[in-house]
Amino acid sequence: MRAVVCYRGARLFHHLLARIVTGVRGIESNTVRLPISITEQELLAEIQLMNSAPSVDGLLVQLPVPQHIRERVVCDAVAPQKDVDGFHILNIGRFCVDEKSFMPATPAAVMEIIRRSGVETFGKNAVVCGRSKNVGLPIAMFLHGDASHGNYGGDATTTICHRHTPPEQLKLFTKSADIVITATGVPKLITADMVKEGVVIIDVGITRVPHPHDPGKTVLVGDVDFEGVSQKASLITPVPGGVGPVTVAMLMKNTLLAYTKEIKFPLHN
Ligand SMILES: Nc1nc(=O)c2c([nH]1)NC[C@@H]1CN(c3ccc(C(=O)N[C@@H](CCC(=O)O)C(=O)O)cc3)C=[N+]21
């Protein structure tokens, strides 16, 4: 099996793939680093090369792409049957209508954490902070979805808050939430006064901030004031060491699915 990552800065993925997956043959991964000045056409040609290589089971293009390149065009250039990110428009569309597809890794990681922790979502109030197409939106799709349609349907009453939700409104929603999932990149967006006792908190934020004591160094922080909120939460994921590593695991799961070709393309035939 061979997975190819075509992106800038795929160090972590590459590293974990090599170390964690040890099947009979394992997953081999390869990082292709391309210059920031690459044209859209040249990038599409690189993708085409991997699309048609029988030795490549899955590939992804690390986002964000440079400003002069159209992200949607790039995501749709990846062969849908090799689209381990689940970002091809066909996989997104199939996901939205409960057909088998490659699930985006970060949202799948959130649901995997919820499921494996035994958190009840059925009929509960869930609040998603952030509406990005690759993270916030699919998380909300999962949470509100119908479990009887397969996949990860959470059957939760789901509210999506975003940059235009006034702070006092956000607090009203998070206060009444059983589950808060935040993916905004705003450190300390969620504080203890905003949540109820026993709340489940999944922190998907990843922001690099200057190290508090060591100038020149940076640390990774989430969207949640962990110190305060962890006093009230029944379950809370840290950053780092929470959703991130599970995301990498979900990417490997998708790579295995691409290899076994369990997800059929095209759908109808
Ligand atoms: N096409 C594409 N697909 C992606 O899935 C994608 C992407 N582009 N662009 C960037 C974001 C970000 N992302 C992360 C995955 C794992 C960790 C992770 O495991 N982080 C560790 C910490 C790593 C560290 O300390 O540097 C943790 O949270 O514990 C972080 C970030 C995937 N992304």
The ligand as an ORCA input file, in Angstrom:
! r2SCAN-3c Opt
* xyz 1 1
  N      -5.593     18.944      3.048
  C      -5.483     19.115      4.348
  N      -5.952     18.166      5.185
  C      -5.827     18.315      6.530
  O      -6.267     17.427      7.297
  C      -5.189     19.493      7.038
  C      -4.728     20.446      6.119
  N      -4.903     20.236      4.794
  N      -4.131     21.575      6.535
  C      -3.829     21.804      7.918
  C      -4.828     21.117      8.831
  C      -4.361     20.945     10.247
  N      -4.290     19.521     10.483
  C      -3.766     18.947     11.632
  C      -3.767     17.592     11.847
  C      -3.202     17.045     12.987
  C      -2.624     17.867     13.932
  C      -2.006     17.280     15.145
  O      -1.935     16.078     15.304
  N      -1.495     18.129     16.071
  C      -0.844     17.723     17.305
  C       0.297     18.653     17.639
  C       1.332     18.845     16.578
  C       2.378     19.887     16.944
  O       2.628     20.094     18.117
  O       2.924     20.494     16.015
  C      -1.824     17.782     18.467
  O      -2.849     18.475     18.340
  O      -1.529     17.161     19.474
  C      -2.616     19.230     13.747
  C      -3.198     19.754     12.607
  C      -4.687     18.857      9.360
  N      -5.006     19.725      8.385
*
